[in-house]
Amino acid sequence: MDLVVPVKHLDRAKSRLRGTVPGGPAGHRELVLALLVDTLTAAVAAPGVRRVLVVCEDERVTEAVAATGAECVDERGLPGLNAALRFGADVLLADDPDTTVGALQADLPALRPADLGTAIDRAAGARAFVADREGTGTTLLIAAAATALVPRFGAGSALAHGRTALMVGAGLATLRCDVDTAADLSEAMALGVGPRTSQVVEGIRRVC
């Protein structure tokens, strides 16, 4: 399994989390990078995952990814999330046409490698997806082996993906807990986030 993780330019990423941490834009960027690094660290360690490729448009993301074991490509001008995912999937399939590609969201700081591995096992080579906690979004999309990814992320993506894919996320709380709002961050903290996010949040608590 080879995964694509898309990341917006840090100045535009996670707009609904703005103001969650002190420090203005710099503090916000630090939080976004913490979510990403903890997500990637877990994904790289997950059973069944061979490669993790980040598609970004910001050199600061490239620098942060370097220590996680994931790969990164800085590709400017792609028109949105689904285009970035298609680009990354095409890169992976060009390297190995027989691989299975998947799309993983970049904001899963509580992710446990075992949960991601379980979702991959449950897919068993079929097209599959994992819905977010609310059941409307998608945190993971897996293509059938050696086929195009065909992502349909955006509003109502769980319903869109569910038309052609098997839902495999039952009981996988850490894989379903994406972080778009302060309330989501609290939910992730309750599950137990990775060290980078924990460090950022604990720093906020000391300041406050």
C-alpha positions in Angstrom: 0.0 0.0 0.0 1.3 3.4 -1.0 -0.4 6.5 0.5 -0.8 10.1 -0.7 -1.1 12.8 1.9 -2.1 16.2 0.5 -1.2 19.4 2.4 -2.2 23.0 1.5 0.1 26.0 1.7 0.5 26.7 5.4 -0.9 30.2 5.1 -4.2 28.7 3.9 -4.4 25.4 5.8 -6.8 24.6 8.5 -8.7 27.9 8.5 -11.3 26.7 11.0 -8.5 26.1 13.5 -7.3 29.7 13.4 -7.2 31.3 16.8 -7.1 27.9 18.6 -3.6 28.5 19.6 -1.8 31.8 20.6 1.0 33.2 18.6 -1.0 34.4 15.5 -0.1 33.0 12.1 3.2 31.5 13.4 1.4 29.6 16.2 -1.2 28.4 13.7 1.4 27.1 11.3 3.2 25.2 14.2 -0.1 23.5 15.0 -0.8 22.5 11.4 2.7 21.1 11.1 2.3 19.2 14.4 -0.9 17.5 13.1 0.9 16.6 9.9 4.1 15.2 11.5 2.2 13.0 14.0 -0.1 11.7 11.2 2.9 10.9 9.0 4.9 9.2 11.7 2.0 6.9 12.5 1.3 6.2 8.8 4.9 5.3 8.0 4.8 2.8 10.9 1.5 1.2 9.9 1.4 -2.5 8.9 0.9 -2.8 5.2 2.2 0.6 4.3 5.2 0.7 2.0 5.4 4.4 0.9 3.9 7.7 2.1 4.1 10.5 -0.3 3.2 14.1 0.7 2.0 16.5 -2.0 2.5 20.0 -0.9 3.0 23.6 -2.1 5.1 25.0 0.7 8.9 24.5 1.3 8.2 24.6 5.1 6.1 21.5 4.7 9.0 19.8 2.9 11.3 20.6 5.7 8.9 19.3 8.4 8.3 16.0 6.5 12.0 15.2 6.2 12.4 13.6 9.6 9.2 11.4 9.4 10.3 8.8 6.9 7.7 10.0 4.4 8.6 11.4 0.9 7.5 14.8 -0.3 7.0 16.5 -3.6 6.4 20.3 -3.8 4.1 20.8 -6.7 2.6 24.3 -7.2 -0.6 25.2 -9.0 -2.7 22.1 -8.6 -6.3 23.1 -8.5 -7.5 21.7 -5.2 -7.3 18.7 -2.9 -8.6 16.1 -5.4 -6.1 17.3 -8.1 -3.3 17.0 -5.6 -4.4 13.5 -4.7 -4.6 12.4 -8.3 -1.1 13.9 -9.0 0.4 11.9 -6.1 -1.4 8.7 -7.0 -0.1 9.0 -10.6 3.4 9.4 -9.3 3.1 6.3 -7.2 1.5 4.3 -10.0 4.1 5.4 -12.5 6.8 4.0 -10.2 4.8 0.7 -9.6 1.8 0.1 -11.8 0.8 -2.9 -9.7 0.7 -1.0 -6.4 -2.4 -0.2 -4.4 -2.7 3.5 -3.7 -4.6 5.3 -1.0 -5.4 8.9 0.2 -4.9 9.8 3.8 -5.8 13.1 5.4 -3.1 15.1 7.0 -4.9 16.0 10.2 -5.0 12.7 12.2 -2.7 13.4 15.2 -4.2 10.6 17.3 -3.7 8.0 14.6 -2.4 4.6 15.7 -0.5 2.5 13.2 -2.6 -0.5 14.1 -5.8 1.2 13.2 -4.5 2.2 9.7 -3.2 -1.4 9.2 -6.6 -2.8 10.2 -8.4 -0.6 7.6 -6.0 -1.8 4.9 -6.6 -5.5 5.9 -10.4 -5.0 5.9 -10.3 -3.5 2.4 -8.6 -6.8 1.2 -7.8 -5.4 -2.2 -11.2 -3.8 -2.8 -11.9 -0.1 -3.1 -12.7 1.1 0.4 -12.9 4.2 2.6 -13.1 5.3 6.2 -15.5 8.0 7.2 -14.7 10.7 9.8 -16.3 10.8 13.3 -19.4 12.7 12.0 -19.8 10.2 9.2 -19.9 12.9 6.4 -16.3 13.3 5.5 -13.5 10.8 4.6 -10.2 10.3 6.3 -8.9 7.4 4.2 -9.7 6.3 0.7 -8.1 3.1 -0.8 -8.3 2.2 -4.5 -8.6 -1.3 -5.7 -5.2 -2.8 -6.5 -3.5 -1.4 -9.6 -6.4 1.1 -10.3 -6.7 4.9 -10.3 -7.6 6.5 -7.0 -10.6 8.6 -8.2 -10.9 10.8 -5.1 -14.1 12.7 -4.4 -13.1 14.7 -1.3 -15.1 17.7 -0.3 -18.5 18.3 1.3 -20.3 15.0 1.6 -17.3 12.9 0.6 -18.4 9.9 2.6 -21.6 9.6 0.7 -19.7 10.2 -2.6 -17.1 7.5 -1.8 -19.7 5.2 -0.5 -21.3 4.9 -3.9 -18.3 3.0 -5.2 -16.3 1.9 -2.1 -16.7 -0.4 0.9 -16.8 1.4 4.3 -14.2 -0.2 6.6 -13.7 2.2 9.5 -16.0 0.7 12.2 -14.3 0.8 15.6 -11.1 2.6 14.3 -11.5 5.8 16.4 -8.0 7.1 15.9 -8.3 6.8 12.1 -11.7 8.7 12.1 -10.6 11.6 14.3 -9.6 14.3 11.9 -9.0 17.8 13.3 -10.8 20.7 11.7 -12.0 22.6 14.8 -11.0 23.2 18.4 -13.6 20.7 19.4 -12.0 18.1 17.1 -8.7 18.8 18.7 -10.1 18.1 22.1 -11.5 14.8 20.9 -8.1 13.9 19.5 -6.4 14.8 22.8 -8.8 12.5 24.6 -7.7 9.7 22.4 -4.0 10.5 22.8 -2.2 12.5 20.2 1.4 12.1 19.0 4.4 13.8 20.6 4.6 16.8 18.3 0.9 17.8 18.8 1.2 17.1 22.5 4.2 19.4 22.7 2.4 22.2 21.0 -0.7 21.9 23.1 1.2 21.5 26.3 3.1 24.7 25.4 -0.2 26.5 25.0 -1.4 25.4 28.4 1.8 26.6 30.0 1.4 30.0 28.3 -2.3 30.2 29.3 
